[in-house]
């Protein structure tokens, strides 16, 4: 009997697959569909303190290899997602992960205070990697800024927190972010957010394909899988064992999930491909992953997690 159960510390997931924050998870209707699916839980659209319209349209474009987006955090505001999370938390090992993305340190701390004072007992995912806010940089590329916000947050925040990271590209960056994160009681990191500020060009129309920021936007899908695997592996080799890893980036098959777990992922999230397929993707990918495990004689994810071979 093959099991796809997973956990992050004491939080149990009845299936290793989740949606990635931002994809089909902005309304309670979409979130409920995910909770009722084969997925092991849902992640809410990254919230800001107040509801936000986001950037101008068109702001997302699918391509044969994935997608580019510059949504700009359109969301219903923290209160909306916190209420959903409180009402739906921890039913049948289906976790609700509450994602937040303040536009400043103060906004993040304000939201963490609200979560601390609420009845929510699940995981909060602090998104320090949104690439699409005009004039703002991705916080987690500034290692001292990450240390500053975590120092301030852990003074009062006693619940469990994960950090959504951007992709890193230099091994020295892996060393630096790991050195910061290892100083805090973080439950998990989630690698990766979209690869920020890519540019998709349409040669026929001689134009960019999305409107905000002159066409620059975050890449997801096939473009990002090797970068995502490098970040999962690179961080697993550097983070203390108490910090779990959620692998996100380029997953569209059971084989992709298998690769993320070999690199050390405890749980995985599906963004672009879930956007294309909807909740049926969790059935298909679960089935594909079980077939691969059956062929190899594995019965649990622990049998191969982190066991990637080098040459
Ligand atoms: O690619 C992304 N798009 N990552 C984020 O963190 C936020 C989102 C958006 O709303 O722009």
py3Dmol code that shows the C-alpha trace and the ligand (Angstrom):
import py3Dmol

protein = """\
ATOM      1  CA  UNK A   1       0.000   0.000   0.000  1.00  0.00           C
ATOM      2  CA  UNK A   2       1.553   3.259  -1.167  1.00  0.00           C
ATOM      3  CA  UNK A   3       1.114   6.364   0.971  1.00  0.00           C
ATOM      4  CA  UNK A   4       1.437   9.973  -0.183  1.00  0.00           C
ATOM      5  CA  UNK A   5       1.042  11.361   3.337  1.00  0.00           C
ATOM      6  CA  UNK A   6       3.459  14.050   4.431  1.00  0.00           C
ATOM      7  CA  UNK A   7       4.046  16.394   7.321  1.00  0.00           C
ATOM      8  CA  UNK A   8       5.696  19.633   8.318  1.00  0.00           C
ATOM      9  CA  UNK A   9       6.581  19.263  11.984  1.00  0.00           C
ATOM     10  CA  UNK A  10       3.304  18.443  13.782  1.00  0.00           C
ATOM     11  CA  UNK A  11       1.158  19.479  10.794  1.00  0.00           C
ATOM     12  CA  UNK A  12      -0.096  16.447   8.901  1.00  0.00           C
ATOM     13  CA  UNK A  13      -1.078  16.462   5.233  1.00  0.00           C
ATOM     14  CA  UNK A  14      -3.151  13.559   3.904  1.00  0.00           C
ATOM     15  CA  UNK A  15      -1.498  14.153   0.500  1.00  0.00           C
ATOM     16  CA  UNK A  16       1.860  15.698  -0.380  1.00  0.00           C
ATOM     17  CA  UNK A  17       0.323  17.981  -3.051  1.00  0.00           C
ATOM     18  CA  UNK A  18      -0.975  21.498  -2.436  1.00  0.00           C
ATOM     19  CA  UNK A  19      -1.788  24.460  -4.661  1.00  0.00           C
ATOM     20  CA  UNK A  20       0.819  27.207  -4.791  1.00  0.00           C
ATOM     21  CA  UNK A  21      -0.254  30.532  -3.314  1.00  0.00           C
ATOM     22  CA  UNK A  22      -1.877  32.751  -5.899  1.00  0.00           C
ATOM     23  CA  UNK A  23      -3.290  30.077  -8.201  1.00  0.00           C
ATOM     24  CA  UNK A  24      -7.082  29.569  -8.098  1.00  0.00           C
ATOM     25  CA  UNK A  25      -7.130  30.407  -4.384  1.00  0.00           C
ATOM     26  CA  UNK A  26      -8.342  33.999  -4.130  1.00  0.00           C
ATOM     27  CA  UNK A  27     -11.973  33.259  -3.180  1.00  0.00           C
ATOM     28  CA  UNK A  28     -13.595  31.017  -0.570  1.00  0.00           C
ATOM     29  CA  UNK A  29     -15.243  29.155  -3.447  1.00  0.00           C
ATOM     30  CA  UNK A  30     -11.893  28.319  -5.053  1.00  0.00           C
ATOM     31  CA  UNK A  31     -10.334  27.440  -1.691  1.00  0.00           C
ATOM     32  CA  UNK A  32     -13.221  25.126  -0.794  1.00  0.00           C
ATOM     33  CA  UNK A  33     -12.804  23.294  -4.125  1.00  0.00           C
ATOM     34  CA  UNK A  34      -9.159  22.623  -3.279  1.00  0.00           C
ATOM     35  CA  UNK A  35     -10.037  21.431   0.238  1.00  0.00           C
ATOM     36  CA  UNK A  36     -12.582  19.014  -1.219  1.00  0.00           C
ATOM     37  CA  UNK A  37     -10.069  17.668  -3.747  1.00  0.00           C
ATOM     38  CA  UNK A  38      -7.287  15.091  -3.447  1.00  0.00           C
ATOM     39  CA  UNK A  39      -4.832  17.832  -2.405  1.00  0.00           C
ATOM     40  CA  UNK A  40      -3.525  17.717   1.170  1.00  0.00           C
ATOM     41  CA  UNK A  41      -4.830  21.198   1.903  1.00  0.00           C
ATOM     42  CA  UNK A  42      -4.870  24.647   0.416  1.00  0.00           C
ATOM     43  CA  UNK A  43      -2.830  27.823   0.487  1.00  0.00           C
ATOM     44  CA  UNK A  44      -4.651  31.148   0.395  1.00  0.00           C
ATOM     45  CA  UNK A  45      -3.844  33.972  -2.036  1.00  0.00           C
ATOM     46  CA  UNK A  46      -1.205  36.184  -0.393  1.00  0.00           C
ATOM     47  CA  UNK A  47      -3.098  38.758   1.642  1.00  0.00           C
ATOM     48  CA  UNK A  48      -2.380  42.401   2.300  1.00  0.00           C
ATOM     49  CA  UNK A  49      -3.943  44.194   5.294  1.00  0.00           C
ATOM     50  CA  UNK A  50      -6.652  45.722   3.088  1.00  0.00           C
ATOM     51  CA  UNK A  51      -8.303  44.406  -0.100  1.00  0.00           C
ATOM     52  CA  UNK A  52      -6.319  45.263  -3.262  1.00  0.00           C
ATOM     53  CA  UNK A  53      -7.224  45.516  -6.962  1.00  0.00           C
ATOM     54  CA  UNK A  54      -3.702  44.661  -8.130  1.00  0.00           C
ATOM     55  CA  UNK A  55      -2.055  45.748 -11.379  1.00  0.00           C
ATOM     56  CA  UNK A  56      -3.719  46.658 -14.669  1.00  0.00           C
ATOM     57  CA  UNK A  57      -4.728  43.964 -17.222  1.00  0.00           C
ATOM     58  CA  UNK A  58      -3.597  42.048 -19.129  1.00  0.00           C
ATOM     59  CA  UNK A  59      -1.450  40.893 -16.231  1.00  0.00           C
ATOM     60  CA  UNK A  60      -1.053  37.149 -16.832  1.00  0.00           C
ATOM     61  CA  UNK A  61      -0.243  35.298 -20.033  1.00  0.00           C
ATOM     62  CA  UNK A  62       0.103  31.576 -20.628  1.00  0.00           C
ATOM     63  CA  UNK A  63       2.794  30.367 -23.038  1.00  0.00           C
ATOM     64  CA  UNK A  64       3.619  26.870 -24.326  1.00  0.00           C
ATOM     65  CA  UNK A  65       6.284  26.565 -21.612  1.00  0.00           C
ATOM     66  CA  UNK A  66       4.486  28.122 -18.652  1.00  0.00           C
ATOM     67  CA  UNK A  67       3.305  31.594 -17.829  1.00  0.00           C
ATOM     68  CA  UNK A  68       4.317  35.123 -16.998  1.00  0.00           C
ATOM     69  CA  UNK A  69       2.399  37.219 -14.467  1.00  0.00           C
ATOM     70  CA  UNK A  70       2.400  40.632 -12.928  1.00  0.00           C
ATOM     71  CA  UNK A  71      -0.776  40.401 -10.890  1.00  0.00           C
ATOM     72  CA  UNK A  72       0.343  42.825  -8.195  1.00  0.00           C
ATOM     73  CA  UNK A  73      -1.297  40.985  -5.275  1.00  0.00           C
ATOM     74  CA  UNK A  74      -5.006  41.398  -6.052  1.00  0.00           C
ATOM     75  CA  UNK A  75      -6.713  39.935  -2.957  1.00  0.00           C
ATOM     76  CA  UNK A  76      -9.673  40.292  -0.593  1.00  0.00           C
ATOM     77  CA  UNK A  77      -7.629  41.429   2.395  1.00  0.00           C
ATOM     78  CA  UNK A  78      -6.393  39.532   5.450  1.00  0.00           C
ATOM     79  CA  UNK A  79      -9.711  39.446   7.346  1.00  0.00           C
ATOM     80  CA  UNK A  80     -11.353  37.488   4.509  1.00  0.00           C
ATOM     81  CA  UNK A  81      -8.669  34.767   4.380  1.00  0.00           C
ATOM     82  CA  UNK A  82      -8.193  34.620   8.152  1.00  0.00           C
ATOM     83  CA  UNK A  83     -11.914  33.957   8.607  1.00  0.00           C
ATOM     84  CA  UNK A  84     -11.784  31.152   6.015  1.00  0.00           C
ATOM     85  CA  UNK A  85      -8.695  29.694   7.679  1.00  0.00           C
ATOM     86  CA  UNK A  86     -10.267  29.757  11.156  1.00  0.00           C
ATOM     87  CA  UNK A  87     -13.420  28.080   9.870  1.00  0.00           C
ATOM     88  CA  UNK A  88     -11.665  25.355   7.880  1.00  0.00           C
ATOM     89  CA  UNK A  89      -8.476  24.602   9.774  1.00  0.00           C
ATOM     90  CA  UNK A  90      -7.139  21.099  10.277  1.00  0.00           C
ATOM     91  CA  UNK A  91     -10.051  18.989   9.103  1.00  0.00           C
ATOM     92  CA  UNK A  92      -9.002  15.412   8.206  1.00  0.00           C
ATOM     93  CA  UNK A  93      -5.338  16.346   7.840  1.00  0.00           C
ATOM     94  CA  UNK A  94      -6.257  18.959   5.250  1.00  0.00           C
ATOM     95  CA  UNK A  95      -4.231  22.013   6.254  1.00  0.00           C
ATOM     96  CA  UNK A  96      -5.147  25.578   5.422  1.00  0.00           C
ATOM     97  CA  UNK A  97      -1.955  27.613   5.012  1.00  0.00           C
ATOM     98  CA  UNK A  98      -2.521  31.345   5.373  1.00  0.00           C
ATOM     99  CA  UNK A  99      -0.283  33.366   3.035  1.00  0.00           C
ATOM    100  CA  UNK A 100       0.494  37.009   3.743  1.00  0.00           C
ATOM    101  CA  UNK A 101       2.506  39.531   1.739  1.00  0.00           C
ATOM    102  CA  UNK A 102       2.662  42.967   3.324  1.00  0.00           C
ATOM    103  CA  UNK A 103       4.027  45.830   1.241  1.00  0.00           C
ATOM    104  CA  UNK A 104       6.240  46.937   4.147  1.00  0.00           C
ATOM    105  CA  UNK A 105       7.728  45.551   7.348  1.00  0.00           C
ATOM    106  CA  UNK A 106       4.999  47.311   9.306  1.00  0.00           C
ATOM    107  CA  UNK A 107       2.218  45.789   7.208  1.00  0.00           C
ATOM    108  CA  UNK A 108       3.662  42.309   7.745  1.00  0.00           C
ATOM    109  CA  UNK A 109       3.952  42.850  11.497  1.00  0.00           C
ATOM    110  CA  UNK A 110       0.415  44.261  11.651  1.00  0.00           C
ATOM    111  CA  UNK A 111      -0.940  41.126   9.943  1.00  0.00           C
ATOM    112  CA  UNK A 112       1.125  38.793  12.136  1.00  0.00           C
ATOM    113  CA  UNK A 113      -0.291  40.518  15.233  1.00  0.00           C
ATOM    114  CA  UNK A 114      -3.817  39.931  13.934  1.00  0.00           C
ATOM    115  CA  UNK A 115      -3.056  36.256  13.251  1.00  0.00           C
ATOM    116  CA  UNK A 116      -1.420  35.867  16.667  1.00  0.00           C
ATOM    117  CA  UNK A 117      -4.573  37.247  18.307  1.00  0.00           C
ATOM    118  CA  UNK A 118      -6.929  35.044  16.243  1.00  0.00           C
ATOM    119  CA  UNK A 119      -8.103  31.469  16.825  1.00  0.00           C
ATOM    120  CA  UNK A 120      -6.124  30.231  13.784  1.00  0.00           C
ATOM    121  CA  UNK A 121      -3.749  27.435  14.812  1.00  0.00           C
ATOM    122  CA  UNK A 122      -2.294  26.480  11.413  1.00  0.00           C
ATOM    123  CA  UNK A 123       0.737  27.528   9.401  1.00  0.00           C
ATOM    124  CA  UNK A 124       1.240  31.098   8.241  1.00  0.00           C
ATOM    125  CA  UNK A 125       3.305  31.567   5.069  1.00  0.00           C
ATOM    126  CA  UNK A 126       5.138  34.887   5.014  1.00  0.00           C
ATOM    127  CA  UNK A 127       5.718  35.758   1.363  1.00  0.00           C
ATOM    128  CA  UNK A 128       8.986  37.714   1.143  1.00  0.00           C
ATOM    129  CA  UNK A 129       9.342  37.239  -2.593  1.00  0.00           C
ATOM    130  CA  UNK A 130       6.605  38.957  -4.597  1.00  0.00           C
ATOM    131  CA  UNK A 131       8.278  40.370  -7.733  1.00  0.00           C
ATOM    132  CA  UNK A 132       5.366  42.424  -9.013  1.00  0.00           C
ATOM    133  CA  UNK A 133       4.909  45.465  -6.794  1.00  0.00           C
ATOM    134  CA  UNK A 134       5.923  48.576  -8.692  1.00  0.00           C
ATOM    135  CA  UNK A 135       8.854  50.344  -7.092  1.00  0.00           C
ATOM    136  CA  UNK A 136       9.386  47.635  -4.446  1.00  0.00           C
ATOM    137  CA  UNK A 137      12.145  45.047  -4.442  1.00  0.00           C
ATOM    138  CA  UNK A 138      11.788  41.419  -3.439  1.00  0.00           C
ATOM    139  CA  UNK A 139      12.486  41.493   0.312  1.00  0.00           C
ATOM    140  CA  UNK A 140      14.274  38.148   0.493  1.00  0.00           C
ATOM    141  CA  UNK A 141      17.054  39.331  -1.840  1.00  0.00           C
ATOM    142  CA  UNK A 142      18.052  41.647   1.052  1.00  0.00           C
ATOM    143  CA  UNK A 143      19.360  39.274   3.713  1.00  0.00           C
ATOM    144  CA  UNK A 144      19.569  41.886   6.472  1.00  0.00           C
ATOM    145  CA  UNK A 145      15.971  42.926   5.772  1.00  0.00           C
ATOM    146  CA  UNK A 146      14.921  39.290   6.275  1.00  0.00           C
ATOM    147  CA  UNK A 147      16.810  39.168   9.572  1.00  0.00           C
ATOM    148  CA  UNK A 148      15.191  42.431  10.659  1.00  0.00           C
ATOM    149  CA  UNK A 149      11.621  41.331   9.957  1.00  0.00           C
ATOM    150  CA  UNK A 150      12.093  37.900  11.558  1.00  0.00           C
ATOM    151  CA  UNK A 151      13.705  39.439  14.650  1.00  0.00           C
ATOM    152  CA  UNK A 152      10.721  41.751  15.047  1.00  0.00           C
ATOM    153  CA  UNK A 153       8.162  39.041  14.256  1.00  0.00           C
ATOM    154  CA  UNK A 154       9.443  36.397  16.668  1.00  0.00           C
ATOM    155  CA  UNK A 155       9.335  38.869  19.564  1.00  0.00           C
ATOM    156  CA  UNK A 156       5.569  38.389  19.683  1.00  0.00           C
ATOM    157  CA  UNK A 157       4.563  35.749  17.120  1.00  0.00           C
ATOM    158  CA  UNK A 158       4.236  32.367  18.831  1.00  0.00           C
ATOM    159  CA  UNK A 159       2.476  30.422  16.084  1.00  0.00           C
ATOM    160  CA  UNK A 160       4.183  28.505  13.259  1.00  0.00           C
ATOM    161  CA  UNK A 161       5.537  30.309  10.270  1.00  0.00           C
ATOM    162  CA  UNK A 162       6.955  29.397   6.862  1.00  0.00           C
ATOM    163  CA  UNK A 163       8.816  31.736   4.526  1.00  0.00           C
ATOM    164  CA  UNK A 164       8.131  31.928   0.784  1.00  0.00           C
ATOM    165  CA  UNK A 165      11.462  32.586  -0.880  1.00  0.00           C
ATOM    166  CA  UNK A 166      12.442  33.850  -4.295  1.00  0.00           C
ATOM    167  CA  UNK A 167      14.823  31.777  -6.408  1.00  0.00           C
ATOM    168  CA  UNK A 168      18.504  32.246  -5.656  1.00  0.00           C
ATOM    169  CA  UNK A 169      21.108  31.818  -8.355  1.00  0.00           C
ATOM    170  CA  UNK A 170      24.478  32.018  -6.659  1.00  0.00           C
ATOM    171  CA  UNK A 171      25.581  29.421  -4.120  1.00  0.00           C
ATOM    172  CA  UNK A 172      26.802  32.235  -1.908  1.00  0.00           C
ATOM    173  CA  UNK A 173      23.203  33.484  -1.755  1.00  0.00           C
ATOM    174  CA  UNK A 174      22.142  30.020  -0.499  1.00  0.00           C
ATOM    175  CA  UNK A 175      24.774  30.295   2.240  1.00  0.00           C
ATOM    176  CA  UNK A 176      23.618  33.778   3.223  1.00  0.00           C
ATOM    177  CA  UNK A 177      19.872  33.135   3.363  1.00  0.00           C
ATOM    178  CA  UNK A 178      20.409  29.841   5.224  1.00  0.00           C
ATOM    179  CA  UNK A 179      22.619  31.586   7.789  1.00  0.00           C
ATOM    180  CA  UNK A 180      19.791  34.040   8.511  1.00  0.00           C
ATOM    181  CA  UNK A 181      16.962  31.491   8.573  1.00  0.00           C
ATOM    182  CA  UNK A 182      18.875  29.057  10.797  1.00  0.00           C
ATOM    183  CA  UNK A 183      18.849  31.687  13.561  1.00  0.00           C
ATOM    184  CA  UNK A 184      15.044  31.516  13.887  1.00  0.00           C
ATOM    185  CA  UNK A 185      12.409  28.888  14.851  1.00  0.00           C
ATOM    186  CA  UNK A 186      10.942  28.738  11.351  1.00  0.00           C
ATOM    187  CA  UNK A 187       8.688  25.763  10.496  1.00  0.00           C
ATOM    188  CA  UNK A 188       9.484  25.669   6.790  1.00  0.00           C
ATOM    189  CA  UNK A 189      10.735  27.504   3.748  1.00  0.00           C
ATOM    190  CA  UNK A 190       8.912  27.383   0.427  1.00  0.00           C
ATOM    191  CA  UNK A 191      11.136  27.504  -2.672  1.00  0.00           C
ATOM    192  CA  UNK A 192      10.453  29.005  -5.150  1.00  0.00           C
ATOM    193  CA  UNK A 193       8.207  31.930  -5.967  1.00  0.00           C
ATOM    194  CA  UNK A 194       8.131  32.829  -9.665  1.00  0.00           C
ATOM    195  CA  UNK A 195      11.438  33.841 -11.284  1.00  0.00           C
ATOM    196  CA  UNK A 196      10.992  37.577 -11.120  1.00  0.00           C
ATOM    197  CA  UNK A 197      11.142  40.030 -13.979  1.00  0.00           C
ATOM    198  CA  UNK A 198      11.321  37.770 -16.964  1.00  0.00           C
ATOM    199  CA  UNK A 199      10.218  39.158 -20.311  1.00  0.00           C
ATOM    200  CA  UNK A 200       8.113  37.268 -22.844  1.00  0.00           C
ATOM    201  CA  UNK A 201       8.193  38.773 -26.340  1.00  0.00           C
ATOM    202  CA  UNK A 202       5.731  38.123 -29.160  1.00  0.00           C
ATOM    203  CA  UNK A 203       7.683  38.387 -32.431  1.00  0.00           C
ATOM    204  CA  UNK A 204       4.512  38.525 -34.558  1.00  0.00           C
ATOM    205  CA  UNK A 205       3.132  41.579 -32.815  1.00  0.00           C
ATOM    206  CA  UNK A 206       6.619  42.854 -31.859  1.00  0.00           C
ATOM    207  CA  UNK A 207       5.237  43.429 -28.372  1.00  0.00           C
ATOM    208  CA  UNK A 208       5.396  42.412 -24.773  1.00  0.00           C
ATOM    209  CA  UNK A 209       2.460  40.225 -23.637  1.00  0.00           C
ATOM    210  CA  UNK A 210       1.446  41.744 -20.277  1.00  0.00           C
ATOM    211  CA  UNK A 211       0.806  45.393 -19.483  1.00  0.00           C
ATOM    212  CA  UNK A 212       2.245  46.204 -16.011  1.00  0.00           C
ATOM    213  CA  UNK A 213       5.898  47.212 -15.648  1.00  0.00           C
ATOM    214  CA  UNK A 214       6.473  47.398 -19.410  1.00  0.00           C
ATOM    215  CA  UNK A 215       5.921  43.651 -19.766  1.00  0.00           C
ATOM    216  CA  UNK A 216       8.296  42.372 -17.065  1.00  0.00           C
ATOM    217  CA  UNK A 217       6.805  39.666 -14.850  1.00  0.00           C
ATOM    218  CA  UNK A 218       7.312  36.500 -12.808  1.00  0.00           C
ATOM    219  CA  UNK A 219       7.899  33.276 -14.720  1.00  0.00           C
ATOM    220  CA  UNK A 220       6.348  29.947 -13.770  1.00  0.00           C
ATOM    221  CA  UNK A 221       6.075  26.512 -15.383  1.00  0.00           C
ATOM    222  CA  UNK A 222       8.701  24.607 -17.374  1.00  0.00           C
ATOM    223  CA  UNK A 223      11.031  27.618 -17.364  1.00  0.00           C
ATOM    224  CA  UNK A 224      11.608  27.338 -13.645  1.00  0.00           C
ATOM    225  CA  UNK A 225      11.858  23.654 -12.711  1.00  0.00           C
ATOM    226  CA  UNK A 226      15.680  23.276 -12.683  1.00  0.00           C
ATOM    227  CA  UNK A 227      15.993  26.515 -10.719  1.00  0.00           C
ATOM    228  CA  UNK A 228      13.362  25.308  -8.240  1.00  0.00           C
ATOM    229  CA  UNK A 229      15.103  21.938  -7.802  1.00  0.00           C
ATOM    230  CA  UNK A 230      18.423  23.711  -7.236  1.00  0.00           C
ATOM    231  CA  UNK A 231      16.855  25.870  -4.533  1.00  0.00           C
ATOM    232  CA  UNK A 232      15.197  22.932  -2.762  1.00  0.00           C
ATOM    233  CA  UNK A 233      18.424  20.941  -2.856  1.00  0.00           C
ATOM    234  CA  UNK A 234      20.688  23.880  -2.074  1.00  0.00           C
ATOM    235  CA  UNK A 235      18.632  24.865   0.951  1.00  0.00           C
ATOM    236  CA  UNK A 236      18.145  21.290   2.193  1.00  0.00           C
ATOM    237  CA  UNK A 237      21.938  20.964   2.307  1.00  0.00           C
ATOM    238  CA  UNK A 238      22.244  24.179   4.350  1.00  0.00           C
ATOM    239  CA  UNK A 239      19.185  24.566   6.591  1.00  0.00           C
ATOM    240  CA  UNK A 240      18.964  22.989  10.049  1.00  0.00           C
ATOM    241  CA  UNK A 241      16.874  19.784   9.994  1.00  0.00           C
ATOM    242  CA  UNK A 242      14.014  21.332  12.015  1.00  0.00           C
ATOM    243  CA  UNK A 243      13.199  23.590   9.042  1.00  0.00           C
ATOM    244  CA  UNK A 244      11.078  21.673   6.516  1.00  0.00           C
ATOM    245  CA  UNK A 245      10.968  22.520   2.811  1.00  0.00           C
ATOM    246  CA  UNK A 246       8.035  22.996   0.490  1.00  0.00           C
ATOM    247  CA  UNK A 247       9.124  22.504  -3.119  1.00  0.00           C
ATOM    248  CA  UNK A 248       7.359  24.668  -5.671  1.00  0.00           C
ATOM    249  CA  UNK A 249       8.240  25.257  -9.292  1.00  0.00           C
ATOM    250  CA  UNK A 250       7.626  23.513 -12.595  1.00  0.00           C
ATOM    251  CA  UNK A 251       5.534  20.609 -11.312  1.00  0.00           C
ATOM    252  CA  UNK A 252       3.130  19.198 -13.875  1.00  0.00           C
ATOM    253  CA  UNK A 253       3.617  15.424 -13.484  1.00  0.00           C
ATOM    254  CA  UNK A 254       4.259  12.758 -10.871  1.00  0.00           C
ATOM    255  CA  UNK A 255       7.832  12.607 -12.127  1.00  0.00           C
ATOM    256  CA  UNK A 256       8.339  16.291 -11.313  1.00  0.00           C
ATOM    257  CA  UNK A 257       7.064  15.693  -7.764  1.00  0.00           C
ATOM    258  CA  UNK A 258       9.405  12.710  -7.436  1.00  0.00           C
ATOM    259  CA  UNK A 259      12.347  14.940  -8.428  1.00  0.00           C
ATOM    260  CA  UNK A 260      11.409  17.645  -5.898  1.00  0.00           C
ATOM    261  CA  UNK A 261      11.196  15.044  -3.108  1.00  0.00           C
ATOM    262  CA  UNK A 262      14.551  13.516  -4.115  1.00  0.00           C
ATOM    263  CA  UNK A 263      15.984  17.036  -3.678  1.00  0.00           C
ATOM    264  CA  UNK A 264      14.515  17.145  -0.168  1.00  0.00           C
ATOM    265  CA  UNK A 265      10.989  18.570  -0.389  1.00  0.00           C
ATOM    266  CA  UNK A 266       8.649  17.528   2.450  1.00  0.00           C
ATOM    267  CA  UNK A 267       5.545  18.820   0.671  1.00  0.00           C
ATOM    268  CA  UNK A 268       5.132  20.265  -2.836  1.00  0.00           C
ATOM    269  CA  UNK A 269       2.959  22.941  -4.390  1.00  0.00           C
ATOM    270  CA  UNK A 270       1.642  23.269  -7.922  1.00  0.00           C
ATOM    271  CA  UNK A 271       1.149  26.703  -9.442  1.00  0.00           C
ATOM    272  CA  UNK A 272       1.131  27.161 -13.217  1.00  0.00           C
ATOM    273  CA  UNK A 273      -0.078  23.636 -14.077  1.00  0.00           C
ATOM    274  CA  UNK A 274      -2.872  23.832 -11.462  1.00  0.00           C
ATOM    275  CA  UNK A 275      -3.870  27.090 -13.134  1.00  0.00           C
ATOM    276  CA  UNK A 276      -4.153  25.278 -16.463  1.00  0.00           C
ATOM    277  CA  UNK A 277      -5.894  22.079 -15.245  1.00  0.00           C
ATOM    278  CA  UNK A 278      -7.843  22.852 -12.047  1.00  0.00           C
ATOM    279  CA  UNK A 279      -8.312  20.433  -9.132  1.00  0.00           C
ATOM    280  CA  UNK A 280      -8.310  17.292 -11.303  1.00  0.00           C
ATOM    281  CA  UNK A 281      -4.530  17.719 -11.512  1.00  0.00           C
ATOM    282  CA  UNK A 282      -4.187  16.479  -7.923  1.00  0.00           C
ATOM    283  CA  UNK A 283      -5.762  13.129  -8.895  1.00  0.00           C
ATOM    284  CA  UNK A 284      -3.642  12.709 -11.999  1.00  0.00           C
ATOM    285  CA  UNK A 285      -0.349  13.610 -10.339  1.00  0.00           C
ATOM    286  CA  UNK A 286      -1.080  11.445  -7.272  1.00  0.00           C
ATOM    287  CA  UNK A 287      -1.699   8.504  -9.576  1.00  0.00           C
ATOM    288  CA  UNK A 288       1.466   9.152 -11.583  1.00  0.00           C
ATOM    289  CA  UNK A 289       3.568   9.482  -8.444  1.00  0.00           C
ATOM    290  CA  UNK A 290       2.179   6.226  -7.024  1.00  0.00           C
ATOM    291  CA  UNK A 291       2.999   4.438 -10.301  1.00  0.00           C
ATOM    292  CA  UNK A 292       6.614   5.616 -10.146  1.00  0.00           C
ATOM    293  CA  UNK A 293       6.869   4.564  -6.485  1.00  0.00           C
ATOM    294  CA  UNK A 294       5.344   1.151  -7.251  1.00  0.00           C
ATOM    295  CA  UNK A 295       7.885   0.547 -10.045  1.00  0.00           C
ATOM    296  CA  UNK A 296      10.719   1.421  -7.715  1.00  0.00           C
ATOM    297  CA  UNK A 297       9.338  -0.514  -4.752  1.00  0.00           C
ATOM    298  CA  UNK A 298       8.807   2.539  -2.543  1.00  0.00           C
ATOM    299  CA  UNK A 299       5.798   2.693  -0.194  1.00  0.00           C
ATOM    300  CA  UNK A 300       6.305   6.064   1.475  1.00  0.00           C
ATOM    301  CA  UNK A 301       7.859   9.394   0.532  1.00  0.00           C
ATOM    302  CA  UNK A 302      10.423   8.937   3.307  1.00  0.00           C
ATOM    303  CA  UNK A 303      11.897   6.047   1.302  1.00  0.00           C
ATOM    304  CA  UNK A 304      13.511   8.481  -1.169  1.00  0.00           C
ATOM    305  CA  UNK A 305      13.181  11.996   0.275  1.00  0.00           C
ATOM    306  CA  UNK A 306      16.481  13.884   0.008  1.00  0.00           C
ATOM    307  CA  UNK A 307      18.276  10.830  -1.344  1.00  0.00           C
ATOM    308  CA  UNK A 308      19.413  12.402  -4.614  1.00  0.00           C
ATOM    309  CA  UNK A 309      22.671  10.834  -5.811  1.00  0.00           C
ATOM    310  CA  UNK A 310      25.644  12.829  -7.017  1.00  0.00           C
ATOM    311  CA  UNK A 311      28.235  11.603  -9.494  1.00  0.00           C
TER     312      UNK A 311
END
"""
ligand_1 = """\
11
LIG
O 4.380 35.575 -9.130
C 3.811 36.106 -8.192
N 2.693 36.843 -8.403
N 4.302 35.969 -6.948
C 3.774 36.610 -5.878
O 4.297 36.478 -4.778
C 2.613 37.467 -6.032
C 1.890 37.312 -7.321
C 1.187 38.622 -7.669
O 0.084 38.827 -7.152
O 1.761 39.432 -8.394
"""
view = py3Dmol.view(width=600, height=400)
view.addModel(protein, "pdb")
view.setStyle({"model": 0}, {"cartoon": {"style": "trace"}})
view.addModel(ligand_1, "xyz")
view.setStyle({"model": 1}, {"stick": {}})
view.zoomTo()
view.show()
